[in-house]
Amino acid sequence: MNSGWLVRFGMLVIIGCLNPIALHAQLLGNYLGDEAVLYAETKQVNQFFRRFNNEEDVKGVRYDPDQPEFRNLNERTKYLNILFDLESGGIQDSLKLNFIREVNDNSNPLFLNFHGSEWFAEVNTLFTFNGTQFPLTLFMVLEPDRLGHKWAIKNVYFQPFYELFSIDTSFNRRFLHPLSHELDFMNLVKVFSENEKVIDYTTNNFRPDYLTLFLYELKKETLKFQTVKKVKFHFFQIPGWYFELSEFNRPGYNRGWLISNLIRIDPKQKTRIIDVIVNQN
């Protein structure tokens, strides 16, 4: 790459701070010509990882780890700028620039690890339950298995389960008298005569195991898989940040697997965000 191109690239980055879509189109258009649209699209999630880390060139050819281009921070800026959804307007330019600045810091650059933890898939599906079609969300994690890795179901979100096991957190919750043991717990007859309220008599920290319920209903064949509707990914690998990865099928340069949401977080917020995503509350 000659010095003239480096100067042009620097100018384009400055322009892109004001107009990221223009930067994306002009940068790739100048670099690739008529093939820009083809190479601009991040077609696979694995490719997103490689582009985020600058482990392949713009044509998708992987660098060897001993090549000077491998994880080159100057070249990496090019990819980091084009790995965001630029059309929806949901991510502020200042937030995006701060994120890029931190992950590409010369003193401590941060990279994604496909086989690392701190990221998971959200798979939106359709199932039939007792003959009626419902949406059901699977949360899946990549975990070590023997000599490799595998995707495994970690949890599910299914609205009929949540309605069935809704917990009353108010003071109206029913309870067994603390002296029930003196009656040999014979007052349990009242508990089990009101099946719809039996959850009130569980411990205060009880939380239903929805994955076990899911597997139970599958084995009973009351729950049957239909199709996958949509997939997205949630990342917590970059300290102090959360981002969401979604697929965009649309014309133009800004398509494929792109960062669709970006939030600066602290450790407490991380736990809360995961709870909101997985439990929808």
C-alpha positions as CSV (number, residue, x, y, z in Angstrom):
1,M,0.0,0.0,0.0
2,N,1.5,3.3,-1.0
3,S,1.7,6.5,1.1
4,G,-0.8,8.3,-1.2
5,W,-3.5,5.7,-0.3
6,L,-2.7,6.1,3.4
7,V,-3.3,9.8,3.2
8,R,-6.6,9.3,1.4
9,F,-7.6,6.7,3.9
10,G,-6.9,9.0,6.8
11,M,-9.1,11.7,5.2
12,L,-11.9,9.2,4.7
13,V,-11.8,8.2,8.3
14,I,-12.3,11.9,9.3
15,I,-15.2,12.3,6.8
16,G,-16.7,9.0,8.1
17,C,-17.0,10.4,11.6
18,L,-19.6,12.8,10.1
19,N,-21.1,10.4,7.6
20,P,-20.3,6.7,8.4
21,I,-22.4,5.4,5.4
22,A,-20.5,7.6,3.0
23,L,-17.2,6.4,4.5
24,H,-18.2,2.8,4.1
25,A,-19.3,3.1,0.5
26,Q,-16.4,5.3,-0.6
27,L,-13.7,3.3,1.2
28,L,-14.7,0.0,-0.2
29,G,-15.6,1.4,-3.5
30,N,-12.2,2.9,-4.0
31,Y,-10.5,-0.2,-2.6
32,L,-12.3,-2.9,-4.5
33,G,-14.0,-1.2,-7.5
34,D,-17.0,-3.1,-8.9
35,E,-16.4,-6.0,-6.4
36,A,-17.0,-3.7,-3.4
37,V,-20.6,-5.0,-2.7
38,L,-19.5,-8.6,-2.8
39,Y,-16.6,-8.2,-0.5
40,A,-18.3,-5.7,1.8
41,E,-20.8,-8.2,3.1
42,T,-19.7,-10.2,6.2
43,K,-21.4,-13.4,5.1
44,Q,-20.6,-15.6,8.1
45,V,-20.3,-15.2,11.9
46,N,-16.8,-16.8,11.7
47,Q,-15.9,-14.1,9.2
48,F,-17.1,-11.4,11.5
49,F,-14.6,-12.6,14.1
50,R,-11.8,-12.6,11.6
51,R,-12.6,-9.2,10.3
52,F,-13.0,-7.8,13.8
53,N,-9.6,-9.1,14.6
54,N,-8.1,-8.3,11.2
55,E,-7.2,-11.9,10.5
56,E,-8.2,-11.9,6.8
57,D,-7.9,-9.5,3.8
58,V,-10.8,-7.7,2.1
59,K,-11.2,-10.7,-0.3
60,G,-11.6,-13.2,2.6
61,V,-8.1,-14.7,2.3
62,R,-6.8,-15.5,5.8
63,Y,-3.5,-14.1,7.0
64,D,-0.9,-16.5,8.5
65,P,-0.2,-15.5,12.1
66,D,3.4,-14.7,11.2
67,Q,2.3,-12.2,8.4
68,P,2.7,-8.5,9.3
69,E,-0.9,-7.9,8.3
70,F,-2.2,-10.3,10.9
71,R,-4.0,-8.3,13.5
72,N,-2.3,-5.1,12.2
73,L,-4.0,-2.3,14.1
74,N,-3.8,0.3,11.3
75,E,-5.4,-2.1,8.8
76,R,-7.9,-3.2,11.5
77,T,-9.5,0.3,11.7
78,K,-10.8,-0.3,8.2
79,Y,-12.8,-3.3,9.3
80,L,-13.9,-2.0,12.6
81,N,-15.6,1.0,10.9
82,I,-17.6,-1.2,8.5
83,L,-18.8,-3.9,11.0
84,F,-21.6,-1.8,12.3
85,D,-25.2,-1.4,11.1
86,L,-25.0,2.1,9.7
87,E,-28.5,2.4,8.3
88,S,-30.7,2.0,11.4
89,G,-29.2,4.9,13.3
90,G,-29.4,3.0,16.6
91,I,-25.7,3.5,17.5
92,Q,-24.4,7.0,18.2
93,D,-21.2,7.8,16.2
94,S,-19.4,9.0,19.4
95,L,-20.2,5.7,21.2
96,K,-18.9,3.7,18.2
97,L,-15.7,5.7,17.9
98,N,-15.0,5.3,21.6
99,F,-15.5,1.5,21.3
100,I,-13.2,1.3,18.2
101,R,-10.6,3.5,20.0
102,E,-10.6,1.1,23.1
103,V,-10.5,-2.2,21.2
104,N,-7.8,-0.9,18.9
105,D,-5.6,0.8,21.6
106,N,-1.9,0.3,20.7
107,S,-1.0,-0.4,24.3
108,N,-3.8,-3.0,24.9
109,P,-5.7,-4.1,21.8
110,L,-8.7,-6.3,22.5
111,F,-9.7,-9.2,20.2
112,L,-12.6,-11.6,20.0
113,N,-12.1,-15.3,20.7
114,F,-14.5,-17.6,18.9
115,H,-13.9,-20.4,21.4
116,G,-13.9,-18.1,24.4
117,S,-16.8,-17.7,26.7
118,E,-18.8,-14.5,27.2
119,W,-21.0,-14.7,24.1
120,F,-24.1,-16.7,23.3
121,A,-26.7,-17.2,20.5
122,E,-30.3,-16.3,20.7
123,V,-32.3,-18.5,18.3
124,N,-35.9,-17.5,17.7
125,T,-38.0,-20.5,16.6
126,L,-41.5,-21.7,16.1
127,F,-42.9,-24.7,18.0
128,T,-46.4,-26.2,18.3
129,F,-47.6,-26.7,21.9
130,N,-50.7,-28.9,22.3
131,G,-51.4,-28.2,18.7
132,T,-51.1,-24.4,18.8
133,Q,-48.1,-22.6,17.2
134,F,-46.0,-20.4,19.6
135,P,-42.7,-18.6,19.3
136,L,-39.9,-20.1,21.5
137,T,-36.4,-18.7,22.1
138,L,-33.4,-21.0,22.6
139,F,-30.3,-19.6,24.2
140,M,-27.2,-21.5,23.1
141,V,-23.6,-21.5,24.2
142,L,-20.4,-22.9,22.6
143,E,-18.8,-25.2,25.1
144,P,-15.8,-27.6,25.0
145,D,-16.5,-31.2,24.2
146,R,-13.9,-33.9,23.9
147,L,-11.3,-32.6,21.4
148,G,-13.4,-29.8,20.1
149,H,-16.4,-27.6,20.8
150,K,-20.2,-27.9,20.4
151,W,-23.3,-25.7,20.6
152,A,-25.5,-26.6,23.5
153,I,-28.9,-25.3,24.7
154,K,-28.4,-23.3,27.9
155,N,-31.9,-22.0,28.5
156,V,-35.2,-21.3,26.8
157,Y,-37.8,-18.6,26.9
158,F,-41.4,-19.8,26.3
159,Q,-44.3,-17.5,27.2
160,P,-46.7,-20.3,28.2
161,F,-44.2,-21.6,30.7
162,Y,-43.7,-18.2,32.2
163,E,-47.5,-17.7,32.5
164,L,-47.9,-21.1,34.1
165,F,-45.1,-20.4,36.7
166,S,-45.8,-16.8,37.4
167,I,-44.6,-16.0,40.9
168,D,-46.5,-13.6,43.1
169,T,-43.9,-11.4,44.8
170,S,-46.4,-9.3,46.8
171,F,-47.5,-9.9,50.4
172,N,-50.7,-11.6,49.1
173,R,-48.7,-14.8,48.6
174,R,-50.2,-17.8,50.4
175,F,-48.1,-19.7,53.0
176,L,-48.1,-22.5,55.4
177,H,-48.3,-21.6,59.1
178,P,-44.9,-21.9,60.9
179,L,-46.5,-24.4,63.4
180,S,-47.8,-26.7,60.6
181,H,-45.3,-29.4,61.7
182,E,-47.3,-29.7,64.9
183,L,-50.3,-30.8,62.8
184,D,-48.0,-33.4,60.9
185,F,-48.5,-31.0,57.9
186,M,-52.0,-32.2,57.5
187,N,-52.8,-28.7,56.2
188,L,-51.1,-29.7,53.0
189,V,-54.5,-30.8,51.8
190,K,-55.3,-27.1,51.4
191,V,-52.1,-26.5,49.4
192,F,-52.8,-29.3,46.9
193,S,-56.5,-28.5,46.5
194,E,-55.5,-25.2,44.8
195,N,-53.1,-26.4,42.1
196,E,-53.0,-23.0,40.4
197,K,-51.6,-21.5,43.6
198,V,-49.2,-24.2,44.7
199,I,-46.2,-22.1,43.5
200,D,-46.9,-19.8,46.5
201,Y,-45.7,-22.4,48.9
202,T,-42.3,-22.7,47.4
203,T,-39.2,-21.1,48.9
204,N,-38.7,-17.3,48.3
205,N,-35.7,-17.9,46.0
206,F,-37.5,-20.6,43.9
207,R,-37.0,-20.2,40.1
208,P,-38.5,-22.6,37.7
209,D,-36.1,-24.6,35.5
210,Y,-37.6,-23.9,32.1
211,L,-35.0,-25.9,30.2
212,T,-36.1,-29.1,32.1
213,L,-39.8,-28.2,31.4
214,F,-38.9,-27.8,27.7
215,L,-37.2,-31.2,27.5
216,Y,-40.1,-32.8,29.5
217,E,-42.7,-31.4,27.0
218,L,-40.6,-32.5,24.1
219,K,-40.4,-36.1,25.5
220,K,-44.2,-36.0,26.0
221,E,-44.5,-34.8,22.3
222,T,-46.8,-32.0,23.4
223,L,-44.1,-29.6,22.1
224,K,-42.9,-30.0,18.5
225,F,-40.3,-28.0,16.6
226,Q,-41.4,-26.2,13.4
227,T,-38.7,-23.9,12.1
228,V,-36.0,-21.3,12.9
229,K,-37.1,-17.7,12.3
230,K,-34.1,-15.6,13.3
231,V,-30.7,-15.8,14.9
232,K,-28.6,-13.1,16.7
233,F,-25.7,-13.1,19.1
234,H,-24.9,-11.3,22.3
235,F,-21.2,-10.5,23.2
236,F,-19.7,-9.6,26.5
237,Q,-16.1,-10.5,25.6
238,I,-14.9,-6.9,25.4
239,P,-14.5,-5.6,29.0
240,G,-16.8,-2.7,29.8
241,W,-18.9,-3.3,26.6
242,Y,-21.9,-5.3,25.4
243,F,-22.8,-5.6,21.7
244,E,-25.4,-7.4,19.7
245,L,-24.7,-9.1,16.3
246,S,-27.5,-9.4,13.8
247,E,-27.8,-10.4,10.2
248,F,-29.0,-7.8,7.6
249,N,-30.2,-8.9,4.2
250,R,-30.5,-5.7,2.1
251,P,-29.0,-4.0,-0.9
252,G,-25.8,-2.0,-0.7
253,Y,-22.6,-2.2,1.1
254,N,-23.8,-2.3,4.7
255,R,-25.2,-5.8,5.0
256,G,-24.5,-9.3,6.4
257,W,-23.5,-9.8,10.1
258,L,-23.2,-6.4,11.7
259,I,-23.1,-4.9,15.2
260,S,-26.7,-3.8,15.7
261,N,-26.5,-2.6,19.3
262,L,-23.7,-1.3,21.5
263,I,-23.8,-0.4,25.2
264,R,-21.1,0.6,27.6
265,I,-21.6,-1.4,30.8
266,D,-20.2,-2.2,34.2
267,P,-20.2,-5.7,35.9
268,K,-23.5,-5.1,37.6
269,Q,-25.1,-4.0,34.4
270,K,-23.8,-7.1,32.6
271,T,-25.6,-9.4,35.0
272,R,-28.8,-7.4,34.6
273,I,-28.6,-7.3,30.8
274,I,-28.1,-11.1,30.6
275,D,-31.2,-11.5,32.9
276,V,-33.3,-9.2,30.7
277,I,-32.2,-11.0,27.5
278,V,-32.7,-14.5,28.8
279,N,-35.7,-14.0,31.1
280,Q,-37.4,-11.2,29.1
281,N,-38.0,-9.2,32.3
